[in-house]
Amino acid sequence: MHVPPRPDATEDPGFGIRLGLTGALSFAAVPLMDPAMPTIMAALPVGLIAAQRKAFSPAKVVLGPVAVCLMATLMAWLVTWLNPMPVVYACAMGIIYFQGFRMILRSGAPAGMLLVVLGVVFSVIGMTGGLAVTVIRDEFYKAALVALVVIPLAYAAVPPRTVEKQRDDPAPAPGNTGLGAAIRASVLSMLSLWLYAVMSPSDIMLAIMAALVLVFPTREAVFFEARQRMRATLYGSALAIAVLVVYPLSPHLPILLGLIFLAGLWAGQKMLFDPRPHMAFQNAYPAAMALIAGALSTQDLGTAVLSRVVLTLTGAFTAAFAVAYLDQLTRWRGTTRPVRSDRPADAASRVEQSRCDQKLRTRKPT
């Protein structure tokens, strides 16, 4: 699975400002559009722009939200059609998971990640009925529309210094990727069946976090991703608590937007200059946005934070241990040791990370 490299402070010194501005503008759209699930509208534009590097790319900015809308439409139709047939429903979701994971392992395609995550979301939400599926589909439409407006505005206000476009260079997994995809689809299907039986749709974060961990092909990368997801959750929880502790002192929308901007600026600067893996900070800001939006809509920050932390820890480690054990048992990669990549986009590469760390120690913030 392709992970964007660390942003470069020389090429894009305003990255943190742009990230915080996107968060503030996305949150400003929430009272205007009054979504039923504000967490999606608050987090989706931030998650999309946090993965962008270098110069503004109109194709990527448009294709991301459009792909979300198309996939949400397809999944809503499929879930509604198959819902009256539980066995066929569960089998179809397993096939979707398998196809998504196979796309990820073969080519590192982000479309595979989108297919897996939206498959989990709609399959679990669909168990509550067709009305819930329609609602969440419309929420993705609204969030994608906000992203189409907000992201170009943020780039226009704070353009990067470089004119070079980002070039993705995903690293496919070696070995029998079909078997690797089958392992991941089986683990996620079992987790989904457990969700169907014992959990409410509000606890969907467990399956989503598990899916995000499972996309990484090697045993080392699975555990690396699990650790970074936990760090991101803790950082995002701390940011959300800080914002929601200060906000009641002066409960006005401009104050809230200013605090959200500062939280995004902090996360962006950490991505630029902190020697630790940047993906934890990249995922922390969308997590904080979802927590803030959920807490303000439910007026219960403690429950929201505790739920996300516990679900993330449980889902990430359960999925990581299950996949790592099955990978080692089947050895579908064709080697007994984890395959490490020298590509800068490989988040699990310790060699590349050490080089980044050394570079950051000699670089001074500008």
Backbone torsions as a table, in degrees:
resi	resn	phi	psi	omega
1	MET	NA	130.7	-178.0
2	HIS	-75.1	128.8	173.6
3	VAL	-116.8	124.4	-178.5
4	PRO	-59.0	142.7	179.3
5	PRO	-68.9	170.4	178.0
6	ARG	-61.6	136.1	175.9
7	PRO	-64.1	148.8	-177.2
8	ASP	-97.9	125.3	-177.9
9	ALA	-67.4	-25.8	178.1
10	THR	-73.9	-42.8	-178.8
11	GLU	-78.7	-30.5	-173.9
12	ASP	-143.6	70.8	-177.6
13	PRO	-67.3	-20.5	-179.6
14	GLY	-94.0	18.7	-177.0
15	PHE	-57.9	-46.1	-178.6
16	GLY	-64.6	-39.3	178.4
17	ILE	-63.1	-43.7	-179.6
18	ARG	-65.4	-38.6	178.9
19	LEU	-64.3	-46.1	178.3
20	GLY	-64.9	-37.3	178.3
21	LEU	-64.8	-39.8	177.7
22	THR	-62.0	-42.2	177.9
23	GLY	-62.5	-42.8	-179.6
24	ALA	-66.5	-42.2	179.8
25	LEU	-67.9	-38.3	178.5
26	SER	-63.8	-42.2	-179.8
27	PHE	-70.5	-30.9	177.3
28	ALA	-66.0	-25.6	179.7
29	ALA	-76.9	-18.4	-176.4
30	VAL	-61.6	-51.4	178.8
31	PRO	-67.6	-23.5	179.5
32	LEU	-74.4	-40.5	-176.2
33	MET	-97.9	-14.3	175.4
34	ASP	48.4	62.0	-179.1
35	PRO	-74.1	155.4	176.9
36	ALA	-72.7	-29.6	177.5
37	MET	-125.5	85.7	-175.5
38	PRO	-64.2	-19.3	-179.1
39	THR	-61.9	-36.4	-179.4
40	ILE	-68.0	-45.5	-179.4
41	MET	-65.7	-34.7	-179.0
42	ALA	-74.1	-35.8	-171.3
43	ALA	-93.8	-32.3	-173.1
44	LEU	-62.8	-51.3	179.6
45	PRO	-60.3	-37.3	179.6
46	VAL	-66.3	-42.5	178.3
47	GLY	-63.0	-36.4	179.7
48	LEU	-70.0	-45.2	-176.6
49	ILE	-75.4	-27.0	178.2
50	ALA	-65.3	-23.6	179.4
51	ALA	-90.1	-3.9	-179.8
52	GLN	-85.4	143.1	178.2
53	ARG	-130.8	154.3	173.2
54	LYS	63.2	-142.6	-170.8
55	ALA	-74.4	160.5	179.5
56	PHE	-64.1	129.7	179.7
57	SER	-118.1	101.7	-178.5
58	PRO	-57.3	-36.4	-178.4
59	ALA	-62.5	-45.0	-178.9
60	LYS	-69.1	-38.8	-179.5
61	VAL	-64.6	-35.4	-179.9
62	VAL	-82.2	-42.8	-174.2
63	LEU	-67.1	-34.0	-179.8
64	GLY	-59.8	-59.5	178.0
65	PRO	-62.2	-36.7	178.6
66	VAL	-63.6	-42.1	177.7
67	ALA	-62.4	-38.2	177.4
68	VAL	-61.6	-44.9	-179.0
69	CYS	-64.3	-45.7	-179.1
70	LEU	-63.2	-43.8	-179.5
71	MET	-67.4	-38.8	177.9
72	ALA	-63.8	-40.0	178.0
73	THR	-63.1	-46.3	-179.1
74	LEU	-63.1	-45.4	-178.0
75	MET	-67.7	-38.0	178.8
76	ALA	-63.3	-43.0	178.8
77	TRP	-64.4	-45.4	-177.1
78	LEU	-65.3	-43.0	-178.8
79	VAL	-65.8	-42.2	179.1
80	THR	-64.1	-37.8	-178.7
81	TRP	-70.5	-40.0	-174.7
82	LEU	-90.9	-9.5	-174.2
83	ASN	-55.9	-38.3	179.4
84	PRO	-69.2	-7.9	-178.1
85	MET	-119.7	87.6	-171.3
86	PRO	-57.3	-43.9	-177.7
87	VAL	-66.5	-46.6	177.7
88	VAL	-62.7	-38.2	179.0
89	TYR	-58.5	-51.0	-178.7
90	ALA	-64.5	-41.2	179.2
91	CYS	-64.9	-40.9	179.7
92	ALA	-64.2	-39.2	177.6
93	MET	-65.4	-38.0	176.5
94	GLY	-62.3	-39.5	177.9
95	ILE	-65.8	-39.9	178.1
96	ILE	-63.4	-43.9	176.9
97	TYR	-59.3	-43.9	-178.8
98	PHE	-61.9	-46.1	-179.6
99	GLN	-63.4	-40.2	178.8
100	GLY	-64.0	-46.4	179.9
101	PHE	-67.0	-35.3	178.0
102	ARG	-66.1	-39.4	175.2
103	MET	-60.3	-41.7	-178.6
104	ILE	-66.1	-46.4	-176.1
105	LEU	-71.9	-31.1	-178.0
106	ARG	-79.7	-40.0	-173.0
107	SER	-131.4	-4.5	-176.2
108	GLY	69.8	21.2	-173.1
109	ALA	-68.3	126.7	175.2
110	PRO	-60.8	-24.9	177.9
111	ALA	-60.4	-32.0	177.0
112	GLY	-65.7	-41.4	175.9
113	MET	-61.5	-43.8	179.3
114	LEU	-62.1	-40.9	179.5
115	LEU	-63.2	-42.5	-179.0
116	VAL	-67.8	-48.3	-175.3
117	VAL	-65.9	-46.9	179.3
118	LEU	-68.8	-30.6	174.8
119	GLY	-61.5	-43.3	177.5
120	VAL	-64.0	-48.0	-177.3
121	VAL	-58.6	-51.7	-174.2
122	PHE	-73.8	-32.3	-179.7
123	SER	-67.4	-39.9	179.7
124	VAL	-74.8	-44.9	178.1
125	ILE	-62.1	-34.6	-177.8
126	GLY	-63.0	-22.1	179.4
127	MET	-68.3	-16.5	179.0
128	THR	-88.5	-8.1	177.2
129	GLY	126.6	165.2	-177.1
130	GLY	-65.6	-31.4	-179.8
131	LEU	-63.6	-41.6	179.2
132	ALA	-64.3	-37.0	178.2
133	VAL	-63.9	-43.0	178.3
134	THR	-62.7	-41.3	-179.3
135	VAL	-62.5	-48.6	-176.9
136	ILE	-69.9	-31.3	174.5
137	ARG	-62.9	-45.1	178.6
138	ASP	-64.7	-32.3	177.8
139	GLU	-66.1	-38.1	176.1
140	PHE	-67.6	-36.7	175.3
141	TYR	-58.9	-48.8	-178.7
142	LYS	-62.8	-42.8	-179.3
143	ALA	-65.6	-38.6	178.0
144	ALA	-65.5	-38.8	177.5
145	LEU	-63.1	-43.0	177.4
146	VAL	-61.6	-41.9	179.3
147	ALA	-62.4	-40.0	179.4
148	LEU	-62.6	-28.0	-179.5
149	VAL	-91.0	-43.3	-170.3
150	VAL	-74.6	-43.2	-175.0
151	ILE	-63.2	-46.7	175.3
152	PRO	-61.7	-36.0	177.5
153	LEU	-62.9	-41.7	179.7
154	ALA	-65.2	-40.6	177.8
155	TYR	-67.3	-36.8	178.5
156	ALA	-67.1	-36.8	-179.2
157	ALA	-75.0	-37.2	-177.9
158	VAL	-133.0	80.8	-178.7
159	PRO	-76.7	150.4	174.4
160	PRO	-67.5	161.0	178.8
161	ARG	-75.7	-32.1	-178.2
162	THR	-85.9	155.9	174.6
163	VAL	-107.3	0.0	179.4
164	GLU	-74.3	137.4	179.4
165	LYS	-86.3	151.1	177.3
166	GLN	-68.5	134.5	176.8
167	ARG	-118.1	114.0	179.4
168	ASP	-77.1	137.7	-179.9
169	ASP	-133.1	70.6	-176.7
170	PRO	-65.6	149.3	-178.8
171	ALA	-106.9	107.2	178.4
172	PRO	-66.0	152.2	177.9
173	ALA	-80.5	141.2	176.2
174	PRO	-79.7	168.5	173.5
175	GLY	89.1	-160.6	-177.4
176	ASN	-82.8	86.9	-176.3
177	THR	-67.7	-24.9	176.4
178	GLY	-62.8	-42.6	178.0
179	LEU	-67.9	-40.4	177.1
180	GLY	-61.4	-41.5	178.2
181	ALA	-66.8	-37.2	179.0
182	ALA	-64.5	-39.3	177.9
183	ILE	-61.7	-48.1	-177.8
184	ARG	-67.4	-39.8	178.0
185	ALA	-65.0	-37.2	179.3
186	SER	-66.4	-44.2	179.5
187	VAL	-63.4	-44.9	-179.4
188	LEU	-68.3	-34.0	177.4
189	SER	-65.6	-42.6	177.4
190	MET	-63.5	-39.5	177.0
191	LEU	-65.1	-38.5	178.4
192	SER	-66.4	-40.7	176.8
193	LEU	-61.2	-38.2	176.2
194	TRP	-64.4	-40.7	177.1
195	LEU	-62.8	-43.2	179.2
196	TYR	-56.5	-37.8	-171.9
197	ALA	-83.3	-40.7	-166.7
198	VAL	-123.0	-9.5	-172.4
199	MET	-119.8	155.6	178.0
200	SER	-89.9	160.8	179.4
201	PRO	-59.6	-22.9	179.3
202	SER	-66.6	-16.5	179.8
203	ASP	-99.4	26.3	-177.7
204	ILE	-63.1	-20.3	-175.8
205	MET	-59.0	-29.6	179.8
206	LEU	-59.5	-51.3	-179.4
207	ALA	-66.5	-36.7	179.9
208	ILE	-65.0	-46.3	179.5
209	MET	-62.7	-38.7	177.4
210	ALA	-63.0	-42.3	179.0
211	ALA	-62.6	-39.7	-179.5
212	LEU	-66.5	-33.2	177.4
213	VAL	-73.7	-38.5	-172.2
214	LEU	-70.9	-14.7	-176.3
215	VAL	-72.9	-14.5	-177.2
216	PHE	-86.9	128.5	-163.2
217	PRO	-78.6	-27.2	-174.3
218	THR	-101.1	159.7	-179.3
219	ARG	-61.0	-42.2	179.5
220	GLU	-63.4	-42.5	-177.2
221	ALA	-69.1	-34.4	178.6
222	VAL	-59.6	-48.3	-179.3
223	PHE	-71.3	-33.9	175.1
224	PHE	-59.8	-46.3	180.0
225	GLU	-65.2	-38.7	178.1
226	ALA	-60.5	-43.7	179.0
227	ARG	-63.8	-41.8	-178.4
228	GLN	-69.0	-34.2	176.4
229	ARG	-64.9	-38.6	178.8
230	MET	-68.3	-43.0	176.9
231	ARG	-61.5	-41.8	178.9
232	ALA	-61.3	-40.3	179.5
233	THR	-64.9	-42.7	179.5
234	LEU	-66.0	-44.0	177.5
235	TYR	-63.1	-45.1	179.8
236	GLY	-63.6	-37.7	177.4
237	SER	-64.4	-42.0	179.1
238	ALA	-63.7	-41.5	177.8
239	LEU	-62.8	-44.4	-179.3
240	ALA	-63.5	-42.0	179.1
241	ILE	-63.1	-43.2	179.9
242	ALA	-60.5	-44.9	-179.4
243	VAL	-64.8	-44.1	-174.3
244	LEU	-82.0	-10.1	170.4
245	VAL	-82.0	-38.3	-179.0
246	VAL	-79.1	-37.7	-173.3
247	TYR	-56.6	-42.4	-179.4
248	PRO	-62.8	-18.5	177.8
249	LEU	-65.8	-27.5	175.3
250	SER	-149.4	81.2	-170.5
251	PRO	-76.0	75.3	177.2
252	HIS	-128.6	147.8	-176.0
253	LEU	-58.6	-44.4	178.4
254	PRO	-58.3	-36.6	178.0
255	ILE	-64.9	-43.8	179.4
256	LEU	-62.4	-43.9	180.0
257	LEU	-64.9	-37.2	176.7
258	GLY	-64.4	-41.3	177.7
259	LEU	-65.3	-39.5	177.9
260	ILE	-65.1	-39.3	176.4
261	PHE	-61.1	-44.7	-179.6
262	LEU	-64.3	-37.2	177.3
263	ALA	-63.2	-42.7	177.5
264	GLY	-67.0	-37.4	177.1
265	LEU	-62.0	-42.6	178.8
266	TRP	-61.6	-47.5	-179.2
267	ALA	-62.8	-41.7	179.8
268	GLY	-65.0	-41.1	178.4
269	GLN	-66.8	-35.6	176.2
270	LYS	-65.2	-38.6	176.9
271	MET	-62.3	-35.0	-178.3
272	LEU	-76.1	-43.1	-165.8
273	PHE	-119.7	-16.8	-177.5
274	ASP	-73.7	132.5	-177.5
275	PRO	-70.4	-14.9	179.1
276	ARG	-75.2	162.9	-178.7
277	PRO	-52.8	129.8	-172.2
278	HIS	-73.5	-21.5	-173.8
279	MET	-65.5	-26.2	177.3
280	ALA	-64.5	-41.7	178.7
281	PHE	-73.2	-33.2	177.3
282	GLN	-62.1	-38.2	-180.0
283	ASN	-86.0	-16.5	-176.8
284	ALA	-69.0	-39.2	-175.3
285	TYR	-68.4	-46.3	173.2
286	PRO	-59.0	-36.5	177.2
287	ALA	-63.0	-42.9	178.4
288	ALA	-63.6	-40.5	179.3
289	MET	-62.7	-42.6	178.7
290	ALA	-64.6	-40.2	179.6
291	LEU	-66.2	-43.2	-179.4
292	ILE	-64.1	-46.7	179.8
293	ALA	-63.4	-42.5	179.3
294	GLY	-66.6	-40.1	-179.3
295	ALA	-67.3	-40.6	179.6
296	LEU	-69.3	-29.0	179.4
297	SER	-80.7	-28.0	-179.7
298	THR	-105.7	-13.1	-177.6
299	GLN	60.5	34.5	-178.9
300	ASP	-144.6	80.9	-177.6
301	LEU	-66.8	-42.1	-175.9
302	GLY	-57.8	-47.1	179.5
303	THR	-64.6	-41.6	-178.3
304	ALA	-63.7	-46.2	-178.9
305	VAL	-66.1	-48.8	-178.6
306	LEU	-60.2	-41.1	-179.8
307	SER	-61.8	-46.1	-177.4
308	ARG	-66.9	-43.3	-179.3
309	VAL	-62.8	-49.2	-177.3
310	VAL	-64.2	-44.4	-179.0
311	LEU	-64.9	-38.9	179.8
312	THR	-66.2	-47.8	179.2
313	LEU	-59.4	-46.7	-178.5
314	THR	-65.1	-50.3	-177.3
315	GLY	-64.5	-44.6	-176.6
316	ALA	-64.7	-46.9	-176.4
317	PHE	-74.1	-38.0	177.2
318	THR	-61.3	-47.8	-180.0
319	ALA	-65.8	-42.0	-177.7
320	ALA	-63.6	-45.8	-179.8
321	PHE	-65.0	-42.6	-178.7
322	ALA	-63.3	-46.9	-178.0
323	VAL	-69.1	-42.4	179.9
324	ALA	-61.3	-41.3	179.8
325	TYR	-65.2	-45.7	-178.7
326	LEU	-68.4	-36.3	176.2
327	ASP	-62.1	-43.8	179.4
328	GLN	-67.1	-35.9	-179.2
329	LEU	-68.3	-43.0	-176.6
330	THR	-88.5	-26.0	-178.8
331	ARG	52.4	46.0	-176.9
332	TRP	-69.4	-15.1	178.6
333	ARG	-76.8	-13.2	179.0
334	GLY	83.8	11.6	178.2
335	THR	-147.8	153.4	-179.3
336	THR	-86.7	-9.2	179.7
337	ARG	-115.9	151.9	177.9
338	PRO	-61.2	140.0	177.9
339	VAL	-85.6	124.5	-179.1
340	ARG	-107.1	145.1	-175.9
341	SER	-110.4	146.1	175.8
342	ASP	-93.6	6.0	-178.5
343	ARG	-75.0	140.0	-179.2
344	PRO	-63.2	-24.8	-175.9
345	ALA	-81.9	-6.2	-179.0
346	ASP	-82.3	107.8	-174.1
347	ALA	-68.2	-20.2	-176.5
348	ALA	-91.1	0.5	-176.0
349	SER	-79.4	112.6	-179.6
350	ARG	-69.9	-32.5	178.8
351	VAL	-62.6	-47.9	179.9
352	GLU	-65.2	-38.5	-179.8
353	GLN	-63.7	-39.6	179.6
354	SER	-66.2	-35.3	176.4
355	ARG	-65.9	-41.5	177.4
356	CYS	-62.8	-41.0	-180.0
357	ASP	-62.1	-44.1	179.8
358	GLN	-64.1	-38.7	179.1
359	LYS	-65.0	-40.7	-178.9
360	LEU	-69.1	-31.6	179.7
361	ARG	-66.8	-29.7	-179.2
362	THR	-92.3	-6.7	-178.5
363	ARG	-96.7	136.9	175.9
364	LYS	-103.9	138.2	178.2
365	PRO	-59.1	140.2	178.5
366	THR	-108.5	NA	NA
